[in-house]
Amino acid sequence: MSLNRVTIIGHLGQDLELRYLPTSGQPVTGFSVATDESFTGKDGNRQERVEWHNIVVFGKLAETCAKYLAKGRQIVCCESFIGDGGGPPGVGLQEQIPNHHKLRG
């Protein structure tokens, strides 16, 4: 078994839209968080790179996020993933935050 800890600090890319799952009626919202990095390239010039992280939130937390978070707001998302280190090959990680996460905005 292994433990992975993810912390994303960045700015929201769009306003949140609250939806409800058709089968259970559970609230869900998704949003993207931009993180940036500055570095010196091989040519000696300063460069910047922006990465976008897709976050999906369910339940009461989805309702709270949709109520208080808006485009441009800086937030911190923290999550731990516990697993056996396995997973489908070739599948990228989409950060999914269950109800026991820490989210600050």
C-alpha positions in Angstrom: 0.0 0.0 0.0 1.2 3.6 -0.6 0.1 7.1 0.3 0.1 10.0 -2.1 -0.5 13.6 -0.9 -1.6 16.3 -3.4 -1.7 20.0 -2.6 -2.8 22.4 -5.4 -2.6 26.2 -4.8 -3.9 28.2 -7.7 -6.7 30.4 -9.1 -10.1 29.3 -10.4 -10.5 29.4 -14.1 -14.2 29.8 -14.3 -17.3 30.3 -12.2 -18.7 27.0 -10.7 -21.9 25.5 -12.0 -23.8 23.2 -9.6 -25.4 20.1 -11.2 -27.1 17.1 -9.7 -26.4 13.5 -10.7 -29.5 12.0 -12.5 -29.5 8.7 -10.7 -29.0 9.8 -7.1 -29.7 13.5 -7.1 -26.3 14.1 -5.4 -24.9 17.6 -6.0 -21.7 17.8 -8.0 -19.6 20.6 -9.4 -16.3 20.7 -11.3 -13.8 23.4 -11.8 -10.3 24.0 -13.1 -7.4 25.5 -11.0 -4.5 27.2 -12.7 -1.0 26.8 -11.3 2.0 28.6 -12.8 5.7 28.1 -12.7 8.6 30.5 -13.7 11.9 29.1 -14.8 15.0 30.0 -16.8 15.0 28.2 -20.1 18.1 26.7 -21.8 18.5 29.9 -23.8 18.8 31.9 -20.5 15.5 33.7 -20.9 12.9 33.6 -18.2 9.8 31.5 -19.1 6.5 30.9 -17.5 4.3 27.8 -17.8 0.6 27.4 -16.7 -0.9 24.0 -15.8 -4.6 23.4 -15.4 -5.9 20.9 -12.8 -9.5 19.5 -13.1 -11.2 19.1 -9.7 -14.6 17.4 -9.1 -16.5 17.9 -5.8 -19.5 16.0 -4.6 -22.2 16.3 -2.0 -22.6 19.1 0.6 -19.1 20.3 -0.3 -20.1 20.9 -3.9 -23.0 23.1 -2.8 -20.6 25.1 -0.5 -18.0 25.5 -3.3 -20.6 26.7 -5.8 -21.9 29.2 -3.3 -18.6 30.8 -2.3 -16.1 30.3 -5.0 -15.8 32.4 -8.2 -13.5 32.8 -11.2 -10.1 34.2 -10.3 -10.3 33.3 -6.6 -7.2 31.7 -5.1 -7.8 28.4 -3.4 -5.9 25.6 -1.8 -6.9 21.9 -2.5 -5.4 19.2 -0.3 -6.1 15.5 -0.7 -4.5 12.1 0.2 -4.9 9.0 -1.9 -4.3 5.6 -0.4 -3.8 2.7 -2.8 -1.8 -0.3 -3.8 0.2 1.7 -6.3 -1.7 0.0 -9.2 -4.1 1.6 -11.6 -5.1 1.4 -15.2 -2.0 1.9 -17.5 -2.2 5.0 -19.6 -4.9 6.7 -17.6 -4.2 10.2 -16.3 -5.1 11.5 -12.9 -8.2 13.7 -12.5 -8.1 15.0 -9.0 -11.4 14.0 -7.3 -12.0 15.4 -3.8 -14.3 13.3 -1.6 -16.0 14.7 1.5 -13.0 14.2 3.8 -10.8 16.7 1.9 -9.4 20.1 2.9 -10.4 23.0 0.7 -9.6 26.6 1.5 -10.6 29.6 -0.6 
